Amino acid sequence: MSEPHVTLDPRGLDPVQQKLQGPLEDQLTSALQAATERVSASYAGEPVEQVCQRLLDETRSGLHPDIAAGFNPDMDEFCRVAVAIVRGETS
């Protein structure tokens, strides 16, 4: 599995938000990658749904509270990462 990456949907962003899109995507991606590493390292046979929720919780815990509160990722994509963890496809 390649490194997980967060991409924000640019539709509906105002000019200020557009300027912040890149740095915000970088921060979200970094938090997701760190969460993936932690969850992978502690994976102990839990079902995909539980791994997906842990991944989301761990990602949010690595973000500023205001950013975490507004972070509503595509859960299908998060669950794809969780499936990769369950299958042992992450490093």
C-alpha positions in Angstrom: 0.0 0.0 0.0 1.3 3.5 -0.8 1.4 6.1 1.9 -2.1 7.4 2.7 -2.7 11.0 1.6 -5.5 13.5 2.3 -6.8 15.6 -0.6 -9.4 18.3 0.1 -12.2 19.0 -2.3 -11.5 22.5 -3.7 -15.1 23.1 -4.7 -16.7 25.9 -2.8 -13.5 27.2 -1.2 -13.1 30.9 -1.0 -9.7 32.5 -2.0 -8.3 32.4 1.6 -9.3 28.8 2.0 -7.7 28.0 -1.3 -4.4 29.5 -0.1 -4.5 27.3 3.0 -5.5 24.1 1.2 -2.0 22.9 0.6 -0.7 23.4 4.1 -3.9 21.9 5.5 -3.7 18.9 3.3 0.0 18.4 4.4 -1.0 18.6 8.1 -3.9 16.1 7.6 -1.8 13.8 5.6 1.0 13.8 8.2 -1.6 13.1 11.0 -3.1 10.2 8.9 0.3 8.7 8.2 1.4 8.8 11.8 -2.0 7.3 12.9 -1.5 4.5 10.3 1.9 3.7 11.7 0.6 3.6 15.3 -2.5 1.6 14.5 -0.5 -0.9 12.3 2.1 -1.3 15.1 -0.6 -2.1 17.7 -3.0 -4.1 15.5 -4.1 -7.2 17.3 -6.7 -8.9 15.1 -9.5 -6.4 15.6 -12.3 -6.2 12.9 -11.9 -3.7 10.1 -14.7 -1.4 11.5 -12.8 -1.1 14.8 -9.5 -0.5 13.0 -11.2 2.2 10.9 -12.5 4.0 14.0 -9.2 3.8 15.7 -7.5 5.2 12.6 -10.0 8.1 12.6 -9.5 8.7 16.4 -5.7 8.6 16.1 -5.7 10.9 13.2 -7.9 13.5 15.0 -5.7 13.2 18.1 -2.8 14.4 16.0 -4.5 17.5 14.9 -5.2 20.9 16.5 -8.6 20.6 18.2 -10.2 23.1 15.8 -9.0 21.3 12.8 -9.9 17.9 14.3 -13.5 19.1 14.9 -13.9 20.1 11.3 -12.2 17.0 9.8 -14.9 14.8 8.2 -13.0 12.5 5.9 -14.4 10.1 3.3 -14.9 7.1 5.6 -14.8 4.7 2.6 -11.2 5.9 2.0 -10.3 5.6 5.7 -11.7 2.1 5.7 -9.5 1.2 2.7 -6.5 2.1 4.8 -8.0 0.0 7.7 -8.4 -3.0 5.4 -4.7 -2.6 4.4 -3.7 -2.6 8.0 -5.8 -5.7 8.7 -4.2 -7.4 5.7 -0.7 -6.5 6.8 -0.1 -4.3 3.7 1.3 -1.4 5.7 4.8 -1.0 7.0 
